[in-house]
Amino acid sequence: MEPLTGEFDHLVRSIETHYGVKRTHIPLLGVANFFVKTLRPAGARGFKLAIFQGLGTTGGDLEDLDRFVEDACRGTLRPMVVTHSRNAGETTYLLAGNLVRPPSC
């Protein structure tokens, strides 16, 4: 397992446990990731996506969610973009990490 995959999985499990929700299954996401890994557009090595519904965070709870995500991220995975829509009650986090590999001999 690559380091970022482990960090992402840890974050997803933390959200599921803390908020009592499950990530939404996205059909054919694995196929899309296969093509990214194979074709490597713009040097990308892959991607992960998790969608959660019903976290029940509105108003002041958004700051708690931000803090929770920040604390749950470990290693190189960090929030890069965070958006909150107070009208729609939606929050989006775009996280990025730098996959560092040891040099080949």
N, C-alpha and C positions, 0 to 999 in steps of 0.2 A: 504494500500500500504506500502511495506517495505521501509525503508529509502534509501537503495541503488537503488531501482527501481525508486524512485522519482528523485534521483540525476542523474541516467543514462538517464531517459526521459528528464530531463532538458538539459543535454549536447546534446542529439540528436536534440531537438528542437532549441537549440542555433546554432548548425551547420547548420541546415536546413534554419533558418532565415538569418543568417549572409552570407552564401554562396549561397543561393537560389537553393539548391538541396534537393532532397528527398532520404531517405534511401531506399535501394534496398530490396524488399520483398524476403525472403528466404523460399521456400516451406518446410513444415514439421519441421521448427525450434521449433515451439511450442510443438510438440510431443517429440522432443529430450529434451527440457527443462522439460517436465512432467516427463520423466524417470529419469533425474538428481534429480529433487525434490523428487521423490518417492524412488529411490534406494540410493541416497546420496553417490556416489562414492567418496572415500577419504574425506568424510565429507562435500562435496560441497552441498550447499542448492539451487543452481540454477545458471543460467548464462544468460547474455544478449549479443546480437550481433547486430551490425549495420554496414552495408556496404554502403559507399557513392561512387558514381562515378562522375567524372567530376568536382571535386573541383577546378581544374585549378591552382593548386599550383605547381610551379616548381622553382628551383633555390632559390633565396633569399626569396621567399614567404613561404618556409618551416619553417623558423624561426618564421614568423608571425602566421602560423598554430599551431606550437608548443606552442607559447605564448597564442593563443586563447583557445586551449584545456586546458592548465594549468589554465587559468583564469576562464574558464567555469566550471571546476571541483570545487565542493564545498563539505563541510562536509568531509567524509572519503574516497571518491572516488578519486584516484590518479593514474597518469600514472606510470606504472611499467616498461614497455618496449616500446621503440619508435624506429622504423626503418624507414629509408628513402632509396628508390632506385632511384637514380638520372637518371639512364638509362631507367628504366621502368616508371618513374614518379609516383611511388606508395609510399604511406605512411601507416604504420601500427602502431596503438596504442593499447597496452594491458593495460587496466585499472583494478585496483583491489581495493576493499574496505573491511573493516572489519565490519561485521554486529554485532553490540553490542546490546544485549538484556538484559533487567533488570532481575535480579535473580528471580526465581519462589519462591513463599511463600509456 
